[in-house]
Amino acid sequence: MRFFLPLFSLVLAAHAADPNTLTPEEQKAGWKLLFDGKTNAGWKAIGKKEFPAKGWVVEDGELKRTTAGGDIVTTEEFDNYELSWEWKISSGGNSGVKYNLPDPTKGLGFEYQMLDDDKNPDGAVPGGTHRTASLYDLIAAPADKKVKPVGEWNESKIIVNGNKVEQWLNGAKTAEFEMGSEALKALIAKSKYKGIPNFGVKTKTPILLQDHNSVVSFRSIKIHQL
């Protein structure tokens, strides 16, 4: 066993992609990198044509929010897709990935919450809808979700297929819902999004990385259009 285990580990490593790369299987399936690990190509400041002059940097293979710079969005728009990314948050940090934006020039939309649940005040909001991997302010992630400690990389995923949506964290589903359903409309009516025109209506929009006054890093951002 001591002979075969390292060999088996090498075989597994050969099939795993390095950060910001695609495996041969992903390439064949049509996956596309949204961040190449070297440049900010494919991203811009929300409501602008250019990438922010400050606040967001590319370093050590990470797309990193360091200081105030505003939200950034993809230059492309998407409607049916599987999106995955890796992220790590700073102590007390708060950020998110937003999608299905009613107005692509404004930072409102469904939000996959990314949080230091223990130290950020949002972690104590009753109901749990502000904690990591929740659909922010709408659907709480399971209390026993598997989130990595602050400073370590998590792997997240969003699947939008027609009106059906799923959110995942480290291999486990944390939220699912159907756009246009009465159940979702009822949740929106009781949330901070109440009264926002067309919130929750299926639409083709960019993917947004949130600036929420915290240091946060992203890598291996990739998408497969369905």
Backbone as CSV, one residue per row, in Angstrom:
resi,resn,N_x,N_y,N_z,CA_x,CA_y,CA_z,C_x,C_y,C_z
1,MET,0.827,-1.215,0.000,0.000,0.000,0.000,0.857,1.258,0.000
2,ARG,1.985,1.190,0.710,2.843,2.364,0.763,3.466,2.662,-0.597
3,PHE,3.499,1.644,-1.464,4.037,1.872,-2.808,2.986,2.456,-3.742
4,PHE,1.752,1.927,-3.666,0.729,2.321,-4.628,0.066,3.642,-4.309
5,LEU,-0.018,4.048,-3.038,-0.730,5.277,-2.682,-0.120,6.519,-3.319
6,PRO,1.223,6.717,-3.243,1.793,7.888,-3.927,1.551,7.855,-5.429
7,LEU,1.637,6.653,-6.040,1.393,6.547,-7.477,-0.035,6.937,-7.813
8,PHE,-0.992,6.478,-6.999,-2.396,6.832,-7.206,-2.595,8.333,-7.066
9,SER,-1.911,8.946,-6.099,-2.014,10.398,-5.902,-1.493,11.151,-7.113
10,LEU,-0.425,10.629,-7.720,0.119,11.276,-8.915,-0.865,11.199,-10.070
11,VAL,-1.561,10.068,-10.190,-2.563,9.921,-11.250,-3.687,10.917,-11.060
12,LEU,-4.154,11.068,-9.813,-5.209,12.051,-9.540,-4.737,13.447,-9.874
13,ALA,-3.507,13.785,-9.490,-2.977,15.123,-9.742,-2.909,15.414,-11.229
14,ALA,-2.642,14.376,-12.019,-2.535,14.567,-13.461,-3.860,14.963,-14.078
15,HIS,-4.963,14.582,-13.421,-6.290,14.896,-13.957,-6.854,16.192,-13.370
16,ALA,-6.168,16.779,-12.398,-6.637,18.014,-11.776,-5.986,19.207,-12.451
17,ALA,-6.757,20.231,-12.695,-6.220,21.421,-13.349,-5.518,22.309,-12.339
18,ASP,-4.413,22.934,-12.748,-3.793,23.960,-11.933,-4.738,25.153,-11.872
19,PRO,-4.575,26.045,-10.878,-5.440,27.231,-10.831,-5.420,27.994,-12.149
20,ASN,-6.590,28.485,-12.542,-6.747,29.310,-13.741,-6.422,28.570,-15.032
21,THR,-6.649,27.259,-15.024,-6.496,26.466,-16.242,-7.698,25.536,-16.368
22,LEU,-7.847,24.958,-17.551,-8.910,23.995,-17.798,-8.305,22.624,-18.056
23,THR,-8.952,21.586,-17.550,-8.532,20.232,-17.856,-8.895,19.923,-19.305
24,PRO,-8.285,18.920,-19.903,-8.683,18.510,-21.253,-10.167,18.174,-21.335
25,GLU,-10.703,17.565,-20.272,-12.119,17.219,-20.245,-12.993,18.475,-20.256
26,GLU,-12.584,19.493,-19.499,-13.338,20.747,-19.481,-13.266,21.450,-20.834
27,GLN,-12.099,21.441,-21.440,-11.962,22.053,-22.758,-12.870,21.368,-23.773
28,LYS,-12.909,20.052,-23.726,-13.741,19.292,-24.652,-15.215,19.568,-24.430
29,ALA,-15.594,19.801,-23.154,-16.996,20.051,-22.815,-17.430,21.481,-23.107
30,GLY,-16.477,22.359,-23.428,-16.831,23.729,-23.784,-16.709,24.739,-22.669
31,TRP,-16.000,24.383,-21.592,-15.772,25.356,-20.524,-14.862,26.485,-21.019
32,LYS,-15.018,27.654,-20.400,-14.232,28.829,-20.769,-13.765,29.541,-19.511
33,LEU,-12.506,29.945,-19.484,-12.002,30.726,-18.358,-12.496,32.163,-18.454
34,LEU,-12.979,32.695,-17.328,-13.342,34.113,-17.256,-12.218,34.947,-16.651
35,PHE,-11.191,34.270,-16.146,-10.006,34.938,-15.593,-8.804,34.074,-15.927
36,ASP,-7.821,34.678,-16.623,-6.675,33.895,-17.092,-5.552,33.798,-16.076
37,GLY,-5.711,34.458,-14.912,-4.697,34.406,-13.875,-3.575,35.404,-14.052
38,LYS,-3.589,36.153,-15.171,-2.489,37.074,-15.464,-2.953,38.497,-15.735
39,THR,-4.155,38.650,-16.309,-4.639,39.969,-16.700,-6.083,40.154,-16.241
40,ASN,-6.587,41.372,-16.381,-7.994,41.646,-16.062,-8.872,41.597,-17.307
41,ALA,-8.373,40.984,-18.375,-9.137,40.877,-19.622,-10.478,40.208,-19.367
42,GLY,-11.531,40.785,-19.960,-12.868,40.224,-19.801,-13.653,40.802,-18.644
43,TRP,-13.059,41.778,-17.927,-13.731,42.398,-16.783,-13.690,43.914,-16.912
44,LYS,-14.684,44.567,-16.335,-14.741,46.024,-16.344,-15.475,46.504,-15.102
45,ALA,-15.332,47.776,-14.790,-16.101,48.372,-13.694,-17.567,48.409,-14.092
46,ILE,-18.447,48.155,-13.149,-19.866,48.148,-13.461,-20.314,49.524,-13.957
47,GLY,-21.054,49.532,-15.048,-21.530,50.780,-15.638,-20.483,51.531,-16.430
48,LYS,-19.272,50.943,-16.578,-18.185,51.598,-17.303,-17.721,50.705,-18.449
49,LYS,-16.758,51.206,-19.220,-16.189,50.423,-20.297,-14.798,49.899,-19.947
50,GLU,-14.214,50.459,-18.863,-12.856,50.105,-18.499,-12.820,49.394,-17.153
51,PHE,-11.710,48.720,-16.901,-11.458,48.111,-15.605,-11.138,49.223,-14.602
52,PRO,-11.496,49.081,-13.326,-11.220,50.142,-12.348,-9.737,50.486,-12.281
53,ALA,-9.447,51.768,-12.139,-8.053,52.214,-12.059,-7.415,51.841,-10.731
54,LYS,-8.235,51.594,-9.720,-7.704,51.205,-8.414,-8.691,50.244,-7.742
55,GLY,-8.233,49.618,-6.702,-9.107,48.770,-5.890,-9.020,47.293,-6.196
56,TRP,-8.869,46.943,-7.491,-8.770,45.546,-7.910,-7.415,45.327,-8.575
57,VAL,-6.733,44.246,-8.211,-5.422,43.953,-8.782,-5.363,42.483,-9.201
58,VAL,-4.447,42.188,-10.096,-4.147,40.819,-10.475,-2.744,40.528,-9.974
59,GLU,-2.636,39.596,-9.021,-1.334,39.246,-8.479,-1.339,37.798,-7.988
60,ASP,-0.229,37.133,-8.200,-0.067,35.748,-7.741,-1.200,34.844,-8.236
61,GLY,-1.672,35.102,-9.455,-2.735,34.278,-10.016,-4.101,34.518,-9.410
62,GLU,-4.269,35.655,-8.737,-5.534,35.986,-8.097,-6.094,37.298,-8.641
63,LEU,-7.410,37.357,-8.783,-8.119,38.600,-9.050,-8.595,39.067,-7.687
64,LYS,-8.009,40.153,-7.197,-8.120,40.488,-5.777,-8.649,41.901,-5.564
65,ARG,-9.654,42.012,-4.701,-10.146,43.322,-4.283,-9.342,43.718,-3.049
66,THR,-8.560,44.804,-3.157,-7.681,45.227,-2.072,-8.171,46.489,-1.357
67,THR,-8.650,47.460,-2.134,-9.182,48.713,-1.580,-10.424,49.100,-2.382
68,ALA,-11.035,50.220,-2.018,-12.261,50.646,-2.694,-12.031,50.804,-4.191
69,GLY,-12.862,50.126,-4.974,-12.752,50.219,-6.421,-14.075,50.012,-7.121
70,GLY,-15.089,49.596,-6.339,-16.404,49.350,-6.914,-16.534,47.927,-7.438
71,ASP,-17.759,47.544,-7.738,-18.017,46.216,-8.285,-17.433,46.091,-9.684
72,ILE,-17.066,44.866,-10.055,-16.639,44.612,-11.428,-17.544,43.539,-12.036
73,VAL,-17.699,43.594,-13.359,-18.570,42.651,-14.067,-17.855,42.119,-15.302
74,THR,-18.325,40.972,-15.785,-17.797,40.438,-17.036,-18.234,41.318,-18.202
75,THR,-17.420,41.349,-19.229,-17.790,42.095,-20.430,-18.822,41.324,-21.258
76,GLU,-18.943,40.018,-20.995,-19.944,39.187,-21.660,-21.175,39.008,-20.774
77,GLU,-22.286,38.661,-21.406,-23.516,38.386,-20.681,-23.880,36.915,-20.842
78,PHE,-24.579,36.381,-19.833,-24.907,34.958,-19.814,-26.327,34.751,-19.301
79,ASP,-26.959,33.638,-19.735,-28.288,33.329,-19.211,-28.402,31.893,-18.705
80,ASN,-27.943,30.906,-19.465,-27.977,29.513,-19.015,-26.545,28.995,-18.940
81,TYR,-26.113,28.590,-17.753,-24.688,28.290,-17.586,-24.426,27.560,-16.265
82,GLU,-23.242,26.994,-16.201,-22.666,26.529,-14.947,-21.419,27.362,-14.718
83,LEU,-21.393,28.062,-13.614,-20.282,28.946,-13.261,-19.591,28.392,-12.032
84,SER,-18.277,28.284,-12.064,-17.556,27.865,-10.864,-16.374,28.798,-10.620
85,TRP,-15.960,28.891,-9.379,-14.838,29.750,-9.012,-14.305,29.336,-7.646
86,GLU,-13.085,29.752,-7.360,-12.496,29.574,-6.045,-12.328,30.950,-5.408
87,TRP,-12.471,31.001,-4.090,-12.389,32.282,-3.396,-11.898,32.092,-1.964
88,LYS,-11.290,33.160,-1.446,-10.943,33.207,-0.030,-11.202,34.611,0.478
89,ILE,-11.665,34.684,1.717,-12.094,35.955,2.305,-11.140,36.346,3.432
90,SER,-11.027,37.629,3.703,-10.209,38.110,4.806,-10.985,38.031,6.115
91,SER,-10.288,38.175,7.222,-10.924,38.132,8.535,-11.981,39.231,8.644
92,GLY,-13.195,38.842,8.984,-14.294,39.792,9.081,-14.856,40.225,7.752
93,GLY,-14.419,39.582,6.669,-14.738,40.042,5.331,-16.139,39.705,4.845
94,ASN,-16.533,40.422,3.790,-17.848,40.280,3.174,-17.706,40.535,1.677
95,SER,-18.225,39.627,0.867,-18.247,39.822,-0.580,-19.317,38.909,-1.157
96,GLY,-19.380,38.855,-2.477,-20.374,38.002,-3.106,-20.212,37.984,-4.606
97,VAL,-20.847,37.010,-5.213,-20.955,36.933,-6.671,-22.428,37.128,-7.010
98,LYS,-22.705,38.098,-7.866,-24.089,38.408,-8.227,-24.367,38.030,-9.683
99,TYR,-25.614,37.675,-9.933,-26.024,37.222,-11.264,-27.500,37.524,-11.464
100,ASN,-27.952,37.418,-12.714,-29.337,37.754,-13.059,-29.687,39.166,-12.571
101,LEU,-28.926,40.130,-13.060,-29.087,41.525,-12.643,-30.228,42.185,-13.421
102,PRO,-31.227,42.743,-12.745,-32.311,43.432,-13.454,-31.801,44.589,-14.305
103,ASP,-30.788,45.293,-13.784,-30.151,46.395,-14.510,-28.646,46.150,-14.461
104,PRO,-28.026,45.776,-15.584,-26.602,45.424,-15.576,-25.666,46.582,-15.253
105,THR,-26.208,47.798,-15.137,-25.365,48.935,-14.758,-25.423,49.210,-13.255
106,LYS,-26.215,48.397,-12.533,-26.339,48.578,-11.090,-26.052,47.258,-10.376
107,GLY,-25.556,47.359,-9.155,-25.105,46.185,-8.430,-26.174,45.446,-7.672
108,LEU,-27.320,45.218,-8.285,-28.391,44.460,-7.661,-28.689,43.218,-8.481
109,GLY,-28.941,42.119,-7.793,-29.260,40.866,-8.449,-29.186,39.750,-7.433
110,PHE,-29.435,38.537,-7.864,-29.237,37.409,-6.964,-27.780,37.419,-6.506
111,GLU,-27.572,37.143,-5.224,-26.210,37.185,-4.689,-25.856,35.896,-3.989
112,TYR,-24.761,35.285,-4.439,-24.147,34.177,-3.731,-23.259,34.814,-2.654
113,GLN,-23.662,34.676,-1.401,-22.962,35.353,-0.314,-21.643,34.676,0.034
114,MET,-20.605,35.486,0.253,-19.287,35.026,0.687,-18.896,35.862,1.898
115,LEU,-18.691,35.198,3.039,-18.603,35.922,4.305,-17.701,35.199,5.306
116,ASP,-17.074,35.972,6.171,-16.514,35.411,7.400,-17.687,35.320,8.377
117,ASP,-18.332,34.166,8.403,-19.563,34.007,9.177,-19.373,34.306,10.662
118,ASP,-18.181,34.046,11.174,-17.957,34.180,12.611,-17.706,35.616,13.053
119,LYS,-17.055,36.409,12.209,-16.639,37.739,12.650,-17.387,38.890,11.982
120,ASN,-18.009,38.646,10.837,-18.764,39.725,10.202,-20.163,39.791,10.798
121,PRO,-20.688,40.984,11.088,-22.025,41.113,11.694,-23.127,40.429,10.895
122,ASP,-22.968,40.330,9.569,-23.995,39.673,8.763,-24.177,38.202,9.156
123,GLY,-23.136,37.621,9.730,-23.228,36.233,10.127,-24.226,35.982,11.247
124,ALA,-24.589,37.052,11.968,-25.511,36.922,13.096,-26.930,37.363,12.756
125,VAL,-27.184,37.720,11.497,-28.528,38.139,11.100,-29.487,36.953,11.253
126,PRO,-30.603,37.125,11.941,-31.556,36.024,12.141,-32.005,35.395,10.820
127,GLY,-32.149,34.083,10.829,-32.600,33.371,9.644,-31.483,32.788,8.802
128,GLY,-30.260,33.310,8.955,-29.110,32.750,8.262,-28.984,33.078,6.800
129,THR,-29.838,33.966,6.274,-29.802,34.255,4.838,-28.662,35.183,4.428
130,HIS,-27.861,35.644,5.398,-26.719,36.493,5.067,-25.402,35.747,5.241
131,ARG,-25.454,34.445,5.500,-24.249,33.672,5.730,-23.738,33.049,4.432
132,THR,-22.492,32.610,4.460,-21.822,32.077,3.272,-22.650,31.030,2.545
133,ALA,-22.661,31.139,1.223,-23.313,30.216,0.287,-24.825,30.321,0.292
134,SER,-25.381,31.274,1.051,-26.810,31.542,0.984,-27.137,32.328,-0.279
135,LEU,-28.397,32.264,-0.703,-28.908,33.212,-1.684,-29.273,34.430,-0.852
136,TYR,-28.427,35.436,-0.892,-28.467,36.538,0.069,-29.865,37.111,0.284
137,ASP,-30.262,37.156,1.545,-31.512,37.750,2.010,-32.763,36.995,1.557
138,LEU,-32.543,35.810,0.939,-33.693,35.051,0.427,-33.722,33.604,0.918
139,ILE,-32.643,32.872,0.719,-32.600,31.454,1.095,-31.317,31.168,1.860
140,ALA,-31.453,30.644,3.082,-30.294,30.352,3.920,-29.622,29.054,3.491
141,ALA,-28.300,29.053,3.470,-27.545,27.827,3.275,-27.675,26.956,4.520
142,PRO,-27.502,25.647,4.399,-27.575,24.778,5.570,-26.585,25.205,6.655
143,ALA,-26.988,25.081,7.889,-26.129,25.491,8.999,-24.862,24.648,9.072
144,ASP,-24.924,23.416,8.570,-23.768,22.519,8.627,-22.970,22.496,7.323
145,LYS,-23.100,23.544,6.520,-22.353,23.596,5.261,-20.855,23.500,5.531
146,LYS,-20.114,23.035,4.526,-18.677,22.840,4.677,-17.930,24.039,4.095
147,VAL,-17.667,25.023,4.944,-16.925,26.205,4.513,-15.529,26.165,5.120
148,LYS,-14.532,26.549,4.326,-13.147,26.516,4.783,-12.857,27.701,5.714
149,PRO,-11.869,27.575,6.589,-11.496,28.686,7.471,-11.057,29.917,6.679
150,VAL,-11.175,31.063,7.292,-10.742,32.317,6.663,-9.296,32.174,6.173
151,GLY,-9.066,32.639,4.947,-7.731,32.573,4.369,-7.477,31.337,3.535
152,GLU,-8.398,30.360,3.564,-8.259,29.160,2.748,-9.238,29.224,1.577
153,TRP,-8.903,28.500,0.512,-9.698,28.539,-0.711,-10.941,27.671,-0.610
154,ASN,-12.075,28.253,-0.974,-13.336,27.536,-1.143,-13.625,27.402,-2.631
155,GLU,-14.406,26.394,-2.977,-14.845,26.221,-4.359,-16.364,26.351,-4.418
156,SER,-16.850,27.266,-5.231,-18.285,27.522,-5.326,-18.776,27.340,-6.753
157,LYS,-20.087,27.153,-6.857,-20.692,26.912,-8.165,-22.117,27.451,-8.185
158,ILE,-22.499,28.007,-9.322,-23.881,28.428,-9.581,-24.301,27.780,-10.890
159,ILE,-25.466,27.169,-10.900,-26.020,26.586,-12.125,-27.347,27.277,-12.423
160,VAL,-27.457,27.859,-13.596,-28.706,28.460,-14.061,-29.103,27.731,-15.331
161,ASN,-30.184,26.972,-15.259,-30.639,26.184,-16.402,-32.132,26.438,-16.583
162,GLY,-32.456,27.284,-17.553,-33.835,27.741,-17.661,-34.153,28.601,-16.452
163,ASN,-35.260,28.303,-15.787,-35.613,29.043,-14.575,-35.091,28.390,-13.304
164,LYS,-34.489,27.208,-13.442,-34.010,26.489,-12.267,-32.588,26.910,-11.921
165,VAL,-32.363,27.184,-10.630,-31.070,27.679,-10.169,-30.599,26.866,-8.970
166,GLU,-29.298,26.568,-8.946,-28.684,25.898,-7.802,-27.423,26.646,-7.399
167,GLN,-27.139,26.656,-6.106,-25.883,27.175,-5.585,-25.192,26.056,-4.810
168,TRP,-23.852,25.972,-4.960,-23.069,24.907,-4.348,-21.855,25.483,-3.629
169,LEU,-21.409,24.777,-2.607,-20.188,25.147,-1.882,-19.408,23.883,-1.555
170,ASN,-18.170,23.824,-2.032,-17.273,22.707,-1.722,-17.948,21.356,-1.921
171,GLY,-18.636,21.227,-3.060,-19.211,19.956,-3.451,-20.590,19.650,-2.919
172,ALA,-21.196,20.569,-2.167,-22.532,20.327,-1.607,-23.482,21.451,-2.007
173,LYS,-24.715,21.082,-2.344,-25.720,22.075,-2.715,-26.157,22.851,-1.479
174,THR,-26.238,24.178,-1.603,-26.620,25.019,-0.465,-27.921,25.786,-0.682
175,ALA,-28.388,25.873,-1.919,-29.651,26.564,-2.200,-30.139,26.147,-3.579
176,GLU,-31.460,26.088,-3.738,-32.051,25.871,-5.052,-33.416,26.547,-5.092
177,PHE,-33.773,27.038,-6.269,-35.041,27.742,-6.421,-35.393,27.821,-7.891
178,GLU,-36.597,28.288,-8.155,-37.060,28.448,-9.529,-37.504,29.879,-9.751
179,MET,-36.861,30.537,-10.696,-37.242,31.908,-11.026,-38.675,31.929,-11.570
180,GLY,-39.440,32.917,-11.134,-40.822,33.044,-11.571,-41.811,32.268,-10.747
181,SER,-41.310,31.437,-9.820,-42.209,30.621,-9.002,-42.880,31.472,-7.927
182,GLU,-44.036,31.008,-7.483,-44.735,31.723,-6.419,-43.932,31.703,-5.134
183,ALA,-43.207,30.614,-4.907,-42.383,30.515,-3.696,-41.304,31.595,-3.687
184,LEU,-40.648,31.799,-4.826,-39.603,32.824,-4.881,-40.209,34.222,-4.784
185,LYS,-41.333,34.432,-5.448,-41.985,35.747,-5.372,-42.324,36.102,-3.927
186,ALA,-42.754,35.101,-3.145,-43.104,35.337,-1.751,-41.864,35.723,-0.937
187,LEU,-40.748,35.076,-1.236,-39.504,35.408,-0.531,-39.039,36.825,-0.882
188,ILE,-39.119,37.171,-2.160,-38.709,38.511,-2.590,-39.580,39.576,-1.932
189,ALA,-40.869,39.299,-1.804,-41.803,40.274,-1.218,-41.475,40.585,0.238
190,LYS,-40.760,39.698,0.891,-40.400,39.906,2.297,-38.941,40.320,2.465
191,SER,-38.258,40.590,1.366,-36.823,40.861,1.414,-36.508,42.327,1.114
192,LYS,-35.215,42.645,1.134,-34.749,43.985,0.789,-34.992,44.313,-0.678
193,TYR,-35.279,43.299,-1.488,-35.479,43.496,-2.927,-36.919,43.851,-3.281
194,LYS,-37.775,43.875,-2.289,-39.174,44.204,-2.542,-39.284,45.558,-3.244
195,GLY,-40.041,45.597,-4.309,-40.265,46.856,-5.026,-39.266,47.162,-6.113
196,ILE,-38.211,46.343,-6.254,-37.242,46.570,-7.328,-37.806,45.996,-8.628
197,PRO,-38.002,46.821,-9.639,-38.608,46.339,-10.892,-37.857,45.150,-11.489
198,ASN,-38.598,44.112,-11.835,-38.087,42.935,-12.535,-37.074,42.107,-11.736
199,PHE,-36.986,42.353,-10.420,-36.061,41.532,-9.644,-36.565,40.089,-9.621
200,GLY,-35.688,39.154,-9.960,-36.056,37.745,-9.967,-36.568,37.231,-11.301
201,VAL,-36.742,38.131,-12.263,-37.183,37.720,-13.603,-35.954,37.256,-14.386
202,LYS,-36.065,36.126,-15.060,-34.931,35.585,-15.817,-34.470,36.577,-16.876
203,THR,-33.134,36.832,-16.887,-32.592,37.767,-17.854,-31.143,37.420,-18.161
204,LYS,-30.650,37.877,-19.276,-29.263,37.650,-19.674,-28.418,38.828,-19.223
205,THR,-27.433,38.591,-18.354,-26.658,39.685,-17.774,-25.212,39.260,-17.535
206,PRO,-24.370,40.222,-17.172,-22.999,39.882,-16.774,-22.980,39.163,-15.421
207,ILE,-21.817,38.626,-15.085,-21.529,38.104,-13.752,-20.797,39.202,-12.996
208,LEU,-21.163,39.429,-11.736,-20.611,40.530,-10.944,-19.826,40.015,-9.753
209,LEU,-18.643,40.584,-9.531,-17.866,40.352,-8.314,-17.988,41.599,-7.446
210,GLN,-18.392,41.384,-6.214,-18.774,42.504,-5.360,-17.603,43.124,-4.604
211,ASP,-17.596,44.438,-4.558,-16.732,45.210,-3.656,-17.581,45.561,-2.446
212,HIS,-17.313,44.898,-1.313,-18.074,45.160,-0.093,-17.116,45.562,1.029
213,ASN,-16.153,46.429,0.683,-15.234,47.007,1.666,-14.356,45.971,2.358
214,SER,-14.074,44.851,1.679,-13.258,43.801,2.272,-12.248,43.273,1.258
215,VAL,-11.148,42.764,1.778,-10.176,42.088,0.927,-10.705,40.698,0.608
216,VAL,-10.776,40.373,-0.679,-11.259,39.063,-1.126,-10.521,38.697,-2.405
217,SER,-10.222,37.407,-2.567,-9.494,36.941,-3.738,-10.306,35.901,-4.495
218,PHE,-10.183,35.945,-5.819,-10.849,34.997,-6.709,-9.809,34.363,-7.628
219,ARG,-10.060,33.124,-8.023,-9.246,32.479,-9.043,-10.061,31.344,-9.678
220,SER,-9.539,30.794,-10.763,-10.197,29.675,-11.451,-11.669,29.962,-11.722
221,ILE,-11.956,31.178,-12.189,-13.326,31.550,-12.545,-13.596,31.029,-13.944
222,LYS,-14.544,30.121,-14.091,-14.802,29.510,-15.382,-16.279,29.247,-15.560
223,ILE,-16.691,29.159,-16.826,-18.111,29.048,-17.130,-18.326,28.070,-18.272
224,HIS,-19.430,27.366,-18.174,-19.861,26.442,-19.221,-21.274,26.824,-19.606
225,GLN,-21.473,27.323,-20.794,-22.803,27.738,-21.213,-23.632,26.507,-21.581
226,LEU,-24.846,26.461,-21.056,-25.720,25.315,-21.241,-26.652,25.551,-22.432
